[in-house]
Amino acid sequence: MQNTKFLVKLNRAGAHGPQYLLQMGKSIKTTSERRLALVMGKYTAQDAIESIQSPRCTVELVPVKVIA
């Protein structure tokens, strides 16, 4: 059975390439490696996007198929 989960992809102004959300808490940690990124449900990912988004950072959801 396959489920769809989501990654949060960040494109920051001045960064060399896209980064993915690794950890979110008091501080936001990112990684450039997609396989290490935090995989979450749609509603959790949307909450993360709302708290991260700024004029200097564009954020988008990236769907990922996960075998459960």
C-alpha positions in Angstrom: 0.0 0.0 0.0 1.3 3.4 -0.9 0.7 6.7 1.0 1.5 10.2 -0.1 3.6 12.2 2.3 5.2 15.6 1.8 8.6 17.3 2.0 8.9 21.1 2.6 11.3 22.5 -0.1 12.8 25.9 0.6 14.3 28.3 -1.9 16.2 31.0 -0.1 17.4 34.2 -1.7 21.2 33.9 -2.1 21.3 30.1 -1.5 23.1 28.0 -4.1 20.3 25.4 -4.4 17.0 24.2 -2.9 17.0 23.0 0.6 14.6 20.7 2.5 13.3 21.0 6.0 15.2 18.7 8.3 14.0 19.7 11.7 11.6 22.4 13.0 11.5 23.6 16.6 13.0 26.7 18.2 15.3 26.9 15.2 14.8 25.6 11.7 17.4 23.2 10.3 17.6 22.4 6.6 19.5 19.9 4.4 20.3 19.9 0.7 19.9 16.1 0.6 16.3 15.1 -0.1 16.6 11.6 1.4 17.4 13.1 4.8 14.4 15.6 4.8 11.6 15.4 7.2 8.6 13.5 5.8 5.2 14.6 7.1 1.5 14.7 6.4 -0.2 17.4 4.4 -1.6 19.4 7.2 1.6 19.4 9.3 3.6 20.4 6.2 1.1 23.3 5.5 1.5 24.5 9.1 5.3 24.4 8.6 5.0 26.4 5.4 2.9 29.1 7.1 5.4 29.6 9.9 8.5 29.6 7.6 7.4 31.6 4.6 8.9 35.1 4.3 9.6 37.5 1.4 13.2 36.2 1.1 12.2 32.5 1.2 9.8 30.7 -1.1 8.4 27.4 0.2 6.6 24.6 -1.6 5.3 21.1 -0.9 6.9 18.2 -2.7 4.8 15.0 -2.7 6.5 11.7 -2.1 5.1 8.2 -2.4 5.8 6.1 0.7 5.3 2.4 0.9 3.6 1.5 4.2 
